[in-house]
Each structure stands twice: as structure tokens, then as C-alpha cells.
Amino acid sequence: MQESDLPALVSRVLWAAFALAAAFGAIAQRTHFCTMGAVADIVTMGDWTRMRMWLLAIGTAMIGFNLMVALGWVEARHSVYAGPRLVWLSNAFGGLLFGFGMVLASGCGSKTLVRVGGGSLKALVVLCVLAIAAYATLRGVAAVVRVAWLDTVALTLPVGQDLPSLLALATGASTGLSALLLGLGLGAALVGFVLARPEGRSVEVLVAGLGIGAVIVGVWWVSGRLGHLAEHPVTLESVFLATNTRRMESLTFVAPIAYAVDWLILFSDAGKVLTIGIVSVFGVIAGSAAVALAGRRFRWEGFAGTEDTANHLVGAVLMGVGGVTAMGCTVGQGLSGLSTLALGSFIAMAGILAGAVLALRWQLWRLERQA
């Protein structure tokens, strides 16, 4: 590839990522896809319908990503999730903070973007506060604490922390074969669990689970295949175009929200360029808004009062700090990360779920006291 061809390729990568993110926003708006809502439905009503959406999306993403690994299209080690250094304390503690915060803020990072597209002004406030907290944890005062204390507690593995790499090391099999066996096996088990009950075969569950899972796989392909150059024409190094991490990326919605706000604030700075993460933030809002407007579901929404405002602000801070510390959110670790079968993603999601359940139990206890 010639250097003159790079801008056109970057443009294709960004437009493809935007389109896939818009599809995510449209599907989430139409089907009420929400991890926090799924956990809340189980805790308060024992209803697993929305959780089946989420599990179907995970299973679909696992199967799709690991099929690409088996075909040699992508490698898990090129992602931020599957490196050999397992920062298990950061994953667990950050996940716990994020899970608690997303309940206070009425939804995770992706749900916040979807709600902004639907007209929620309080979600817009959450987005701005989340961005500030996330940026402070990436490069500011909270980053010092994260790097100096939490990230130092880690295990260094002989290979990547994704299960296929570990299985290949233990058995001597190829990573591609291990990915095929584990990805298809675990993914099919999740899909089977979802489809075993009638509610798992409803149109909304199938559209949300299969659609969002396919979007995650699609962004992996855009970043890891379409946007990957084995040899950059200038640096002669392997490069993944238009990514903030300089690695292969799929959807995640904490750090990219911070980068998107930073890009808007410093738009005239030539060093601030669009990335897959930034355009995905705008894509989700656009897709959600299109569906909300078309279905006449667009509604302006504000805070109900002082307590509601305080809960959302605290929740936004916890999500910003926790999401960066855990290296992802319910989409970043819960869908993109789990699709790679990385150990850190399983730990982070366990923390997120535990934090969400704890926050929901706390809210129920407060309601009972007031009654």
C-alpha cells in the first residue's frame, strides 16, 4: 500500500465503524437492550428475558470472533483484553465500581448513549460527568492511584490470557483449533441456554442478541482485518488504523466517551483525530435517535429532583473511574472482551454483576425503610 492510499482506507474504517455502532444504537433502542435492566429484572421480578438477550449476544460474539481466529483473520493477543499481564485486582475492583455506578445512573455507558439519542437530558449530564471521570482515570489524578496501586497487583502469564492460548499451551494444539473448540463450545452452550425457554425465542430477544452480537464481531473485523496493515508504508511496522489503543478494538463505551468529548473540545487541534471509539459514540446516539424519532418514542427527560440528580452524578463518576480501571464496561468487557475468552474479562464481568446486585439490594433496602 502507498502512503497516499491511507486516508481513503482510514475513512472506510471509520464509516464502517460508525454504521455498525448506529446499528447497535438502533437495536438497543428498539429492543430495550440493557445489562443493568437485565440484572434489575432478575433481582426485582425474577424475569430472565432481557438477560437472555445479553447472553445470546455474548454467545454470538464468542462464536463469530473465534471463527475469525480459527480462519487466521484476527488474533486475540492483538486486543487490549488478551495480553499476558492479568491485572485481576483492577478488573475486579473496577468492575465492582462500574456495576454499582450503572445502577445509580440508570444504565451503563452504552445505555446512556442510547438514552441521549432518545431525548434524555439527564443521560446527557451523565455522559459529560462520566467522560470527565474516565479521562481523570486515564491520564489524571485517578490514573496515578490506578497505576501505582491497583495495576501493580497482577499475574504475568507465559502466553496471552485468552483461554484458547492457555489451552494451546497446555495441550500443544494450535491456537486456531483451541479457539474453534472453545469459542464454538461455550458460545453454543450460551445460545442453547437462551433458546431452551420460549421467551428466549421471542423476536425481540433474537433481534437483540443476534444483532448486537453480530455488530461486535463486525467491529472486530473492521478493526482487526480491514484496518490492519502488516507493514505501514511510512513506519514499516504492523499497525491497526484509527484506534485509540493502537491495538485491535471492538465496541466499548467508557474511554471512548472521554475521547469523544476531548475531540469535541479540542477540535481545532490537528493532533486530535477521529478513531473507531470516537465515531462509535456518535454512531450509537445517531442510531438510537433515528429509531426513537421514527417510532415517536423521542421524549425530553430531566431529573426528578435533588436525590435523583445526586444518584446519577455519583453513578456517572463511579462508571467513569470503574470502567477505565476494569478496562471496559458491560459492552467492552461483557461483549467485546468475553468474545476473546480473556480471563480478565470474566473477572471484570463478575465484578460488574456483583456491583449491580449490591446496588439494587441497597436501593430495595432504602425503599423498605422509607415504607
C-alpha positions in Angstrom: 0.0 0.0 0.0 1.2 3.5 -0.8 1.1 6.3 1.7 -1.4 8.2 -0.5 -3.9 5.4 -0.1 -4.0 5.6 3.7 -6.6 8.4 4.1 -9.1 6.5 1.9 -8.6 3.3 4.0 -9.0 5.2 7.3 -12.2 6.8 6.0 -13.6 3.4 5.1 -12.7 2.0 8.5 -14.3 4.9 10.3 -17.5 4.9 8.2 -17.9 1.1 8.7 -17.4 1.5 12.5 -20.0 4.4 12.6 -22.5 2.3 10.6 -22.1 -0.7 12.9 -22.4 1.5 16.0 -25.5 3.1 14.6 -26.9 -0.4 14.2 -26.1 -1.1 17.8 -27.9 2.0 18.9 -30.9 1.3 16.7 -31.2 -2.3 18.0 -30.7 -1.3 21.6 -33.4 1.5 21.4 -35.9 -0.8 19.7 -35.5 -3.8 21.9 -34.6 -2.1 25.3 -31.3 -4.0 25.4 -29.7 -3.1 28.7 -27.4 -5.1 31.0 -28.4 -3.1 34.1 -32.1 -3.6 33.2 -31.5 -7.3 32.7 -29.9 -7.7 36.2 -32.7 -5.5 37.7 -35.4 -7.7 36.1 -33.9 -10.7 37.8 -33.4 -9.2 41.2 -36.8 -7.5 41.4 -39.0 -9.8 39.4 -37.2 -13.0 38.6 -37.6 -12.2 34.9 -34.7 -13.5 32.7 -36.0 -12.3 29.3 -33.6 -9.3 28.9 -30.7 -11.4 30.4 -31.3 -13.9 27.7 -30.8 -11.1 25.1 -27.4 -10.3 26.7 -26.3 -14.0 26.9 -27.3 -14.5 23.3 -25.3 -11.5 22.3 -22.3 -12.9 24.2 -22.7 -16.4 22.6 -23.0 -14.9 19.1 -19.9 -12.7 19.6 -17.9 -15.6 21.0 -18.7 -17.9 18.1 -18.0 -15.1 15.5 -14.8 -13.9 17.0 -13.3 -17.3 17.5 -14.3 -18.4 14.0 -12.2 -15.5 12.7 -9.3 -16.6 14.9 -9.6 -20.1 13.5 -9.6 -18.7 10.0 -6.5 -16.7 10.8 -8.2 -13.4 10.2 -7.5 -12.0 13.7 -5.6 -12.9 16.8 -6.8 -12.3 20.4 -3.4 -11.2 21.5 -3.7 -8.1 19.4 -6.6 -6.9 21.5 -6.3 -4.9 24.8 -8.1 -7.7 26.6 -5.9 -10.8 25.9 -2.4 -9.7 26.8 -0.2 -11.9 29.1 -0.5 -9.5 32.0 -3.6 -10.2 34.1 -4.5 -7.2 36.2 -7.0 -9.1 38.2 -7.5 -6.7 41.0 -8.1 -3.8 38.7 -10.6 -5.9 36.7 -12.4 -6.9 39.9 -12.4 -3.6 41.8 -13.1 -1.5 38.7 -15.9 -3.8 37.7 -17.5 -3.5 41.2 -17.4 0.3 41.0 -18.8 0.3 37.5 -21.6 -2.1 38.3 -22.7 -0.1 41.4 -22.5 3.1 39.4 -24.5 1.9 36.4 -27.5 1.2 38.7 -27.3 4.7 40.3 -27.1 6.2 36.8 -30.0 4.2 35.4 -27.8 2.3 32.9 -24.3 1.6 31.7 -22.3 3.7 29.2 -24.0 2.2 26.1 -27.4 2.7 27.6 -26.5 6.3 28.5 -25.7 6.9 24.8 -29.0 5.2 23.7 -31.0 7.3 26.2 -29.3 10.5 24.9 -30.5 9.5 21.4 -34.0 9.1 22.9 -34.0 12.7 24.3 -32.8 12.1 27.9 -31.2 15.3 29.2 -30.2 13.6 32.4 -28.4 11.0 30.4 -26.5 13.8 28.6 -25.4 15.1 32.0 -24.3 11.5 33.0 -22.4 11.3 29.7 -20.4 14.5 30.4 -19.6 13.6 34.0 -18.7 10.0 33.0 -16.3 11.5 30.4 -14.5 13.7 32.9 -14.2 10.9 35.5 -12.9 8.5 32.8 -10.4 11.0 31.5 -9.1 11.6 35.0 -8.7 7.9 35.4 -6.9 7.5 32.1 -4.5 10.4 32.5 -5.3 12.5 35.5 -5.2 12.2 39.3 -7.2 9.0 39.5 -4.7 7.5 37.0 -1.9 7.9 39.5 -3.8 5.9 42.0 -4.8 3.2 39.5 -1.3 2.7 38.1 0.6 3.0 41.4 -1.7 0.7 43.5 -4.2 -1.4 41.6 -2.4 -2.2 38.4 0.7 -3.4 40.3 -1.2 -6.4 41.6 -1.0 -8.7 38.5 -0.1 -12.1 37.2 2.2 -12.4 34.2 1.3 -15.5 32.1 3.6 -17.2 29.7 1.1 -16.6 26.9 -2.0 -14.4 26.3 -4.7 -14.6 29.0 -7.3 -15.8 26.5 -8.5 -19.3 27.1 -7.6 -20.6 23.6 -3.9 -19.5 24.1 -3.8 -21.2 27.5 -5.4 -24.4 26.2 -2.9 -24.4 23.3 0.0 -24.0 25.7 -1.3 -26.9 27.9 -2.1 -29.3 25.1 0.3 -28.4 22.3 -2.7 -27.8 19.9 -2.8 -24.8 17.6 -4.4 -21.6 18.9 -6.8 -21.6 16.0 -8.1 -25.1 16.8 -8.3 -24.2 20.5 -10.3 -21.1 19.6 -12.6 -23.1 17.4 -13.3 -25.7 20.1 -13.7 -23.3 23.0 -15.5 -20.5 21.0 -18.0 -22.8 19.4 -18.4 -24.8 22.6 -19.0 -22.0 25.1 -20.9 -19.9 22.5 -23.2 -22.7 21.6 -23.8 -23.5 25.2 -25.0 -19.9 25.8 -27.1 -19.9 22.7 -28.6 -23.2 23.7 -29.4 -21.9 27.2 -31.2 -18.9 25.7 -33.2 -20.9 23.2 -34.3 -23.5 25.7 -37.1 -21.3 27.0 -40.0 -19.8 25.0 -39.1 -16.3 26.0 -35.6 -16.8 24.6 -37.1 -17.5 21.2 -39.1 -14.2 21.0 -38.5 -11.8 18.2 -37.0 -9.1 20.5 -34.6 -11.5 22.2 -33.4 -12.9 18.8 -33.1 -9.5 17.2 -31.2 -8.0 20.2 -29.0 -11.0 20.9 -28.1 -12.0 17.3 -28.0 -8.4 16.1 -25.8 -6.9 18.8 -23.5 -10.0 18.9 -23.0 -9.7 15.1 -22.2 -6.0 15.5 -19.4 -6.8 18.0 -18.0 -9.3 15.5 -18.3 -6.8 12.7 -16.3 -4.1 14.5 -13.6 -6.7 15.3 -13.4 -7.5 11.6 -13.3 -3.8 10.7 -10.5 -3.1 13.2 -8.6 -6.3 13.0 -8.9 -7.2 9.3 -9.9 -4.1 7.2 -7.9 -1.7 9.3 -4.9 -3.8 9.9 -1.7 -3.2 7.9 1.1 -5.7 8.3 3.5 -3.1 7.2 2.8 0.6 7.4 4.1 2.4 4.3 5.9 5.0 6.4 7.0 3.2 9.6 7.2 -0.3 8.1 5.5 -1.6 11.4 2.4 -3.6 11.9 -0.5 -1.1 12.7 -4.2 -1.1 13.5 -5.6 2.1 11.9 -7.8 4.6 13.7 -7.7 3.1 17.2 -7.0 4.8 20.5 -5.2 1.8 22.0 -3.1 1.1 18.8 -4.5 -2.4 19.0 -7.4 -4.2 17.5 -10.6 -2.9 19.0 -14.3 -3.6 19.1 -17.1 -1.6 20.8 -16.6 -0.3 24.4 -18.2 2.8 25.9 -16.2 4.4 28.7 -12.8 5.6 27.5 -14.2 6.3 24.0 -16.8 8.7 25.6 -13.9 10.5 27.2 -12.0 10.6 23.9 -15.1 11.8 22.1 -15.6 14.8 24.5 -11.9 15.6 24.3 -12.1 15.6 20.4 -15.1 18.0 20.5 -13.4 20.3 23.0 -10.0 20.3 21.1 -11.4 20.0 17.6 -9.1 22.6 16.1 -6.0 20.7 17.4 -4.6 18.8 14.4 -3.4 16.1 16.7 -6.9 15.1 17.7 -8.2 12.7 15.0 -11.3 10.5 14.8 -10.9 6.9 15.9 -13.2 3.9 15.9 -14.0 4.5 19.5 -15.0 8.2 18.9 -17.2 7.6 15.9 -18.9 4.6 17.7 -20.1 7.0 20.4 -21.7 9.3 17.8 -23.0 6.2 15.9 -24.9 4.8 18.8 -26.5 8.2 19.5 -27.5 8.6 15.9 -28.9 5.1 15.5 -30.9 5.4 18.7 -32.2 8.8 17.8 -33.3 7.6 14.3 -35.4 4.7 15.8 -36.8 6.9 18.6 -37.9 9.6 16.2 -39.3 7.1 13.6 -41.2 5.3 16.3 -42.4 8.5 18.0 -40.6 7.5 21.2 -38.3 10.5 21.4 -39.1 12.3 24.7 -37.3 15.0 26.5 -36.5 13.8 30.1 -35.0 15.7 33.0 -34.1 14.9 36.6 -37.0 14.2 39.0 -35.4 16.0 41.9 -32.2 16.6 44.0 -31.8 13.0 45.1 -32.3 11.7 41.5 -29.6 14.2 40.4 -27.2 13.2 43.1 -27.6 9.5 42.3 -26.9 10.0 38.6 -23.9 12.2 39.3 -22.3 9.7 41.7 -23.2 6.8 39.4 -21.5 8.6 36.4 -18.3 9.1 38.4 -18.2 5.5 39.5 -18.8 4.3 36.0 -16.0 6.6 34.6 -13.5 5.5 37.2 -14.6 1.9 37.3 -14.9 1.4 33.6 -11.3 2.6 32.9 -9.9 0.7 35.9 -11.7 -2.5 34.8 -10.5 -1.9 31.2 -14.1 -1.9 29.9 -17.8 -1.8 30.6 -20.7 -4.2 30.1 -20.1 -3.9 26.4 -16.3 -3.5 26.4 -15.6 -6.4 28.8 -19.0 -8.0 28.7 -19.3 -8.4 25.0 -16.1 -7.5 23.2 -13.8 -8.8 26.0 -15.7 -12.0 26.6 -15.8 -12.8 22.9 -12.0 -13.1 23.1 -12.4 -15.5 26.1 -9.9 -13.4 28.2 -9.7 -14.3 31.8 -9.7 -10.6 32.8 -13.0 -10.1 31.1 -14.6 -12.9 33.1 -13.2 -11.3 36.3 -14.4 -7.8 35.3 -17.9 -9.0 34.4 -18.2 -10.9 37.7 -17.3 -7.6 39.5 -19.8 -5.6 37.4 -22.6 -8.1 38.1 -21.7 -8.2 41.8 -21.7 -4.4 42.0 -25.1 -4.1 40.2 -26.7 -6.6 42.5 -25.3 -4.9 45.6 -26.6 -1.5 44.4 -30.0 -3.0 43.6 -30.2 -4.6 47.0 -29.2 -1.3 48.6 -31.9 0.6 46.7 -34.6 -2.0 47.7 -33.4 -1.8 51.4 -33.8 2.0 51.3 -37.3 1.7 49.8 -38.3 -0.7 52.5 -37.0 1.6 55.2 -38.9 4.5 53.8 -42.1 2.4 53.6 
